[in-house]
Amino acid sequence: EHKLINGYMGIEPKILLGDQIGDRSIWGLNLIYEANIARKRKDQEREWASTASYGYMITDDLTIGASSMYRYNDVDYSDEIYLGPLIQYRFSGRAYISIESLQGLSDDAKKSRTTVIFGWRW
């Protein structure tokens, strides 16, 4: 992923992994590096992050589970750790909505992070 933030070009490469375990369980793991392209280290604003999730498919349309996130920023040396529930509902086979409500567990973490994704599978 390429981006432009605060006048700096940036990169955000990701490794996205996931699979099904048995008939009803699914997992996912994302490894993320984010940085501005800059000469000075303080301007690079490097960040490493990972997310991991596990879900159990209650029905073909409903999945519940748990999700976690870890973020480290080398400019302010912050460590953020989050953990919380996730739910996904699939409408008519193509459309879906996913909701995660992660609570901050470390001193540097925000109180909570909630993510809502509406998607369409082609």
Secondary structure as GFF3:
##gff-version 3
##sequence-region A 1 122
A	DSSP	beta_strand	2	5	.	.	.	ID=ss1
A	DSSP	beta_strand	8	11	.	.	.	ID=ss2
A	DSSP	beta_strand	14	21	.	.	.	ID=ss3
A	DSSP	beta_strand	25	36	.	.	.	ID=ss4
A	DSSP	alpha_helix	41	44	.	.	.	ID=ss5
A	DSSP	beta_strand	47	57	.	.	.	ID=ss6
A	DSSP	beta_strand	62	73	.	.	.	ID=ss7
A	DSSP	beta_strand	78	91	.	.	.	ID=ss8
A	DSSP	beta_strand	95	104	.	.	.	ID=ss9
A	DSSP	beta_strand	112	120	.	.	.	ID=ss10
###
